[in-house]
């Protein structure tokens, strides 16, 4: 399986619009998306989750006010552009401080090039998906 290379943002296979450009990665695209939550070609493009505020190690309670900036990171609002930039001046403060709180948004930390090809085992990506870890370049 090529999994990881198919989802990595630096390989030229995972397009800006979240589509997979290589035929060799079509199999990984079908089965491995849940294992690459930080990739725009993985599950980070889930429109239901893009504006979801997530408290974590990098987004602690001191970032609670960032939850009010969810519209800035939501993919359906017209503020978070396809290239990961934030288009509204009203959201510049949120863009500076709140990115770690929106891991499912292309305008949040999901665009972190270091993480885009990272295989993440989770409830939706269990042991049965282990072969997907070898395909990070596709995502």
Order of alpha helices (4+ residues) and beta strands (2+ residues): beta-alpha-alpha-alpha
